[in-house]
Amino acid sequence: MLQSILAEPGRIELADSGIPEPRKGELLVRIRAALTCGTDLKAYLRGHPAIPMPGPFGHEFSGTVAARGVGVKRFKEGDHVMAVHSAPCLKCGYCKRGLHNLCENVMSTKVLGAFAEYILLPEHVVKQNVYRKPPGLAFEEAALLEPLSCVVHGIAPLGIGKNETALVIGAGPIGLMHAMLLKGKGAKVAVCDPHQGRLKVAKAVGADITCKPAGITHAIKRLTGGIGFGHVFECTGRPEVWEAGVGYLRRGGTLTLFGGCPKGTTVLYDTYRLHYDEITLRGVFHFTPADVKAAYGMLKGRKLPTAKLISGSYPLKKIGSAFARLERGQGVKYAITP
């Protein structure tokens, strides 16, 4: 099979390797669509600790069951499926506490290599996080299951409803999905990003107000009457934005820190503000099987304008062109179709 290998930052190679045979409990999926994401782009530009190089990469995908291992009964050859690339072990101390997203083994047992003709899914993923793709859902949109699950995990516990106000900082794919979900809950949403093209997409997916960083103060006045947002979602992974986000909140507000900063990064906060204004800081990471199920329901029900996130498609042999465009700040997500 043909497979993309991230050889080093800035260099993608295509390798021809054998098609794997599924063992007990495993599924071999023929990729129909794999999506680029912010993590892939970071790895392409400068490397990423969770994506070893040289090695296969890509983890957002959908496809068709090509073969199944002994014991797999829920799926058969030819089924159209959508999945995520990881699942909890259900055995470690965190899993036993119900903290499945923080499973001690979830990152070490994840699957990479969706930018290929086939991907082999291990038994624990097959059992927990693989679903049949609904007939009316495009393979490209079905491949959004993984990032949407991450966004669901960050928003669902907050109980956001009508009349709440929210600011999303960063209009990349994750920020845009935050805007979609928040609008679906009835919140008034502002999206901030320095790139006008991405702000245009934010408006298309339902944002009430879009602005560049210099316009946040004006957005606060328009949507909140000047008191500040009830929720701010940081989706850039930039330490200066982590710090600035507190300043956009009303008293009793919550700052959700979605974008990951490099290990060892530190930020500073005004303790007086955090204490006397009862500000909540939340770090969020990954997803649980329950989040995946919820995200699947949203995609199946066609409740979100997810098609607007797909900026175009490239065949596997031209994957480098997709990342070159992303490096230039063009587009949101690209579908790689073998």
N, C-alpha and C positions, 0 to 999 in steps of 0.2 A: 504494500500500500504506500501511497505518497503521504509524507508527513513533514510539517514545518518544524524546523529546529531553530531555536534562538541560540545562535552560536556564541554571540557576544553582543554587548550593547551596540545597536545600530546595524546589526547584520543577521539576516534570516536566511537559512539554507533549506533546501528541499531534499529530503532523503527518501530513498525507496527501501522499505523494510517489509518483513513478512506480516501477514494478517494474523493477529493473535487468535488462539483457540480458547473459547470460554471454558473455564473449569466449573466445578460445582457451585451453583448459585450465581454465576456471573452472566452478564449480557454483553454481547458484541453489538454495537450500534453503528450503522452506516450513517455518517454525518450528512445531513441535508443542509444545515445552516449552523455556522459558528460565528459568534459576535466578538468584535473587539471590545475592550473595556479599559478603564483608566489604569488598572493594575498592569494589564498587558503593555500599555503604553509606557508606564514607568519602567518596566523591565526592559523594554526595547530601547529606551533612551539612556538609562543609567544602571540597569540591573535591579533585582529585587530579591530580598532574602528568601521569599517563599517560592521563587521560580529559579531553580538551579540552571546554570549555564555551563556548557552547552546542554540543551535538552529540549524536549517538546513543551509547547505552551498552548494556551487557550483553554477556557473552562466554561464558556457559556455556549450551549449547543442544544440541538434537537435533531432527530433523525428517525431511522427505520431499524427495527430489530433485524440483524443479519443472522444471528445465531444465539442460542441460549444453552447454558450449562445444565447439567443434571440437577433436578430439583426446582427449577424455575417453572412455576405454573401460572403466574399472573400474566405472563406475556408469551407471545409466540412469534415466529418469524413473519416479517411483513408488517407487524404492528408499528404505527407511528407513535413515537414516544418523545417526552420532554423530561429533563432531569436536571439535577444539580450535581456538582462534582465531589460532594462530600456527605458524610453522615456521621453521627456520634457513635462511639463504641458501645454505649449503654452499660458499661462495666466499671468505669473509673469513678472516683469519688465525686467528681462534678456531675457526671451523668446520674449517679444515684441521688443527687440533690435536685435533679430536674434542670440543671444548668447545661443543657445539651450543646449550646453554642460554645461553651467554654470547655468542652470535652478535651481531656489531656491528649487524645490521639487524633482529633479531627483534622488537624493540619498535616500530620505525618502520613495519614492514610488517604488524603485527597487525591483526585485524579487530574492530571494535566494532559494536554495533547489533543484538544478539540480541533485545532487547525490541522486536520488530517482527513483521510477518507474514512477511517474507522476509529472508534474509541472503545476500550474494554472497561466495563463498569464492574467493580467488585461487589461481592455478595451483600455487604452491609449497606451499600448505596442502593442496590436493587431492592432490598427489602423495605427501605424507608423512604427513599426520595426519587422514585421513578414513577411517572404518570403517563397514561395514554393521552396523546394529543387530540384535542377535539377537531372534528373534520373542518370546521369553519375558521380555524386559527392557522395563520401562515406559519411555516416553520421558522421564519425569521423572528416573529413575535414570540413563538413558543420558547425560543432560545433565551428570552429575557427572564425565565423563571428564577435563575440564580440571583441576579442583581435585585430583582423585585423582592425576593425573599429577605435579602439583607435590609431593604428599606422598610418592609413590613415589620421586621424585628425592632427597628428603632422607633417606629411611630405607634404601633399597636398599643403598648402599655400606657400611653399618655392620656387616653380618653378624650382626645380632641374632638370637638363637635362644632356646631354652628355658633357663630358670633366670636369664635376665637380668632386670634391673629397670629400669623407666622411669617417669619423671614427665612428664606433659604439662601444661603451664601454659597455660590458656585453653581453654574448652570451646565455642568457636565451631565452625563447620563444619570448619575445617582441623584444629583440635585433636581433634575427634571422629573425623575420618578417621585421624589419627595413632593414636588409641587402637585403632581397628579393625584397622589394619595390624599394630600391635605385638602385639595379642592373637593375630592370625593367625599370627605367628611364634613364639608360645609364651611371650612375655615376661609378667612380672607388671607390671601397669600401674596407676598412680595418676593421676587427673585432678583438677586444681585449677582452680576458678573461683569467683567471688563470687556467682554466680547459681544458686540452688537448682534452678530449672527446667532449666538446662543440665546440671547435675550429674545430674539424673534421667535425661536422655538418655544421658549418658556411661555410667551404670550399665547402661542398656538395651542399649548397643552392646558391652558386655563389660568395662568397667573393673573391676578388682578392688577398688579403693578410690576413693572420691571425697571431696573435702574442699574447704573454703574456705581462703583463704590462711593463716589462723591455725592450720589443722590440718595443715600440711605436716610439721611436726616429728613429730607422731603417726604420719603416714603413713610417714615414714622408718623409725620404729621397727618398725611392723607389717610392712612389706614387705622391709626390708633388714637388720633386726636392729640398726639404728642406725648402720651405716657409710656410708649414703648411696646414692643411685641410680647405676647404671652409666650411665644416659643421662637427660638432661633435654632436653625439647623446648619451646622458648619459642615460643608461638603467639599472642602478644598485641601485639607491636610497641611495647611500653612500655619505655623505657630502664631504669626501676627494676627491671623484671623481668629484663631482660638481665643486670643486675649481680647480682641476688639468686640467679639460677639456679646460679651456681658453688657457692654455699653448700650446695646440695642434693645435690652429687655425692660419690661415694666417690673415693678415690685412683684415678687412672687413668681417671676418668670423662670423658664427652664431653657438652658443651653444644651443642646444635644450635639455631642462631638463625634461626628461620623467619620470625617476624613482623618486618616492615620498619618501622624508625623513620624519622621525617622526615629529609631531607637536612641534614647539618650537626650531627646529634646526636652527642654523645660520651658514653662511659661509662668507668668506672674499675674496674680489677681489682687484686686483691692479687697482685703478681708472685711473692711467696714461694709462695703457694698454687699458682699456675699452674705454676711451675717444679718445686718439690719433690714435688708430688703428681701431676705429669704430667697436668694437665688439658688437654683438647683443646677449643678453641672452633671451631665450624664455622658459617660463613655459607652458606645455601643459597638458590638463586634459580631460579625457573621450572622447565623440564623439557626433556628431549631427546626425539626421536622414539622412542627405545628405552623411555623412561619411559611414553610414551603407549601404546605397544604392550603393555607390562606391565600398565598400568592397564586397558586394554581387556580383557585376558585375565581380570583379576579380576572385572570387571563381567559379562563374558560367562559366566563360570563361577559367577556368583552366590555368590561366596565371602565377601562382606561384607554386613552388615545395613544397606545404604545407604538403604533405604526409610524408616528411622527419622529420617533427616536432613530429610525433606520435611515441613514443618509445616503445609502447606496450599497452595491454589492460588488465583490471581486471574486474571480475564480481563485482557487488555492494557489495556482502558479503565479498569481500576481498579488499575493498577500503583501509584499513589500510596498506596493503602491498605496494600499490602504493605510499603512502605518506612516508613510511619507506624508499623506494628507493630514492625518491626525497630528503629526509633528508640526505641521504648519498651522494648526488650529482650525482646520477645515472639517466640518461635519461633526456629528455626535457619536454615532456608532456605524460600523460597516459590517455587513454580513459577508462572511467568507464561505463560498459555496463550492465544494469539491466537484 
